[in-house]
């Protein structure tokens, strides 16, 4: 479901943030919010998805075009054992190729487009994530962006280049996490296209049957979502260290190890 995609995208963003140089709390929050939003984007190939309805007729038209392109590509490339389906949903936009391509396009576009392009990508990610995770995300992310701008070095060009560099990673990571989530469901996800596997160009990657779950049912709502909800807090920079220090102080009030007599 959309909220699980966004939540896993948030967690992936927090985990990746230090690796791309977004190591402070406010930087990690902006990076994670962007990743959370773009973890919903692959479902743009479904007319009823949040991404398709986000900006009314505009995103609806993009969704329509994506479905047509995906169907045409499926008809052109399907293998002898691929299913007899339209190829519209869970096909082109649910591949590593799409995630990487969109990531590179984002990096190029934000580099060429300057501040407004960066602003547009960040806002789009926030709006997508806010629709799935709740209104609390907008003030939190807005405050993080404001603090980032306030504490940014005088060289705005260098700051812009840094943000442009990691935005592409955030977009690609969000799409990739979406594919991994769908791969755990009963339908699977053909994210290794165009690598042929067992006579299928669009082979649905999925775990053994006992490990799959149905979208929106008990496993997702009562296990997966709660686990990642906890991870979403613990992964925020400084939270794990604080919890560890607090837990340690409960056993050793003076903060030191007590010798065994």
N, C-alpha and C positions, 0 to 999 in steps of 0.2 A: 504494500500500500504506500501511498505518497508520503505519509508521515514517517514510515520506517526507512524509506529511501533517503529522505532528508536527514533523519537522525543519524543514519550510518555515514552519510556524507559529512555531517558535522564532525563525527568522531574521527573519520579519516583525515579531515582537514586539520584538526588539532594535533593528530599524530604526525602529519607531514610538515606542519608549520615550522618547527625548528630547522628542518633540513633545507628549507628554502630561504632561511634567514628571517622569518617572521617569528622571532623568539619571545617577544614581550607579550603580555596578556592582550593588549589592545590589537596588536598586529595579528596574533593567533586567532582572535575572535573574528576579525574581518576576513581572514583567509578561510576559516572554517565555515562562516556564514555563506561565503561565495561557493565553496565546495558543496555545502548542503543544498543550495539552490540548484546548482547544475546537476546534482544527483537526481533531479526530477526531469531534466531536459530530454532524455531519451524517450520518455513517454509522449513527446510531442507528436509521435506517429499515431496517437489515439485521439479521436476528436473530443472525447469526454475528459481528457486528462487536464490537470491544473495548468500545465504549461501551454496547452492548446487554447485555454480559455482566459489566460492571464491578461492579454491586451485586446480582447474582443476580436473583431474581424481581422486584425493584423496577424496575431498569432494563429488564428483559425485558418487564414490563408496559407501561412507557412506550413501548418500541420497538413493541410490538404496537399500541398506541393510535395512535402516529404513522403507522404503515403504513396503518391503516384510514382515518384522516383524509386522508392523502395520496391514497389510492386514490379516496375519495369526491370530493375536490376535483378530481382529474384527470378523473374521469367527468363532472363538472359543467361543467368549463371547457375541455376539449380542443377544438382547432380541427379543421377538416375534413381537414387533412393530418397531424395527429398520429398516431403509431403506435398500433396496437392492442395496448397493453400494460396491465398492471394499474395502473401509476402509483404503486407502493409505494416502490421503491428509486430513488434519484437523481431525486426529484421535489420535493416540498414542502420538505424540509430542505436541498435543494441549490439554493436560490434566494437572491438578494440580499435579497428581502423577508423571508425567514426570518432571515437574519443580522442585519439591521437591527432587526427586531422583537425578537429574542432579546437583542440588545444593550441596547435601551431597557428591556426587562423586567428585565434584570440590574441596570441602573442604578437603576431604581425600587425593585426588591426589596431591594438592598443599602442604599439610603438609608432605606427604611422599616423594614427588619429589623435594622439596627444591626450591631454587631460580629459576632454569630453568623452573620448572612447573608453578610457579607464573608468570614468564615472558611470558610463552607461552599463558596462559589464558588471560592476559591483552592485549597482542598483537593481539590475535584472536578477542577479543572484539573490539579493536580499528579498525582493518581492516574491520570488519563487519559494524561498525557504519560509518566509513569513506566512504564506498561505497554507503551508503544511504543518509548521511547528507552533504557530501562534503569534499574536501581536507583540508579545514581549521581546521578540527578536529585533524589531525595528528600533526601539529606543536604546537597547543594549548595543547594537551594532552602530547606530548613529553616534552614540557617545564614544565608542571605540574609534570610529573614523575621525571624529572631532579631536580627540586626544592625539591621534596619530599626526594629524595635520599640525596641531599646536606644537608638538615636540619634534617635528621634522627638521632636519638640518637646513641651513639657508639655501643650499644648492637644490632647488626644486627640480631641476632637470635630472639630477642623479636620483632623487627620490622617485620621480616618475618612472625612470628606467627600471628601478628596482621593483616597483609595483607591477609594471608591465610584464616583467620577467616571470613573476610567480602567478599572475592571473591565468596564464595559459596552463600552468600546472594544476591550478585549482579547478579549472573547467574540465580538463582531461581526467583528473582524479575523480571528480564527481560523476562523470559519465561512466567511468570504469567501475566505480563502486555500485552504481545502479545495475550494471550488467552482472556483477558478482551476486548481488541480492536476488535478481531474477533467476540466476543459475541454480539457486537453492530450492526453487519452487518445482512443482510437478511438471510444468511446461518446459523448464530449462531455458537456456539462452544461447543463441548461435554466435557468441562473441569472438570466436576464432576465425570467422569468415575472412578471407576466401580459402583457408586451408582445408582441403578435402579430407574427410574422415569417414571411413566405412561407406564410401559411395555417396556421401552427402557433402555438398558445398556449404550448406547451412546447418551443420550438425549441432543439435542442442546439447550444450554442456550441462550436466547435472550430476549430483552425487547418486550413490546407490539408493534405490527406492525407499528403504526404511528411513533415510536421512532427509528426504524431501518433505516439504510442507505445502499446504494449500494457502494461497493468498488470503489474508484477512481472517483466518481461522484461529483456533486456540494457540497453536505453537507460536505464531507471529505476535498475537496480542498479549499472551500471558508469559512468554519466555523471551523471545528475541527483542521486542520493543523495551521491556523493563531492563534487560541487561544492558542494552545500549544507552538507555536513559541514565543509568548510573555511570557508565563510561563517559558519557557526554560531559559530566561534571568533573569526574576524576582526571580527565585528560587536559583540563584547562591548566595552563602553566602555573605552578605554585601550589595547586590544590593537593596533589599527591604528596608533596614534601610536607605540607601542613598536616595532612592526615597522619602521615608516618610519625612526625614529631609529636603530635598530640597523643597517638597511641603509645609511643615510647614513654612519654611522661606519665601516663597512667600507671605504668608498671615501675618506673623509676622516677619518682617525683623531682629529684634533683637533676634529672637528665643524664645520669651516668649509670653505668652497669653496676649492679650490686654483686659483690663477690659472694660465692657460695662458701659457707663456713663448714 
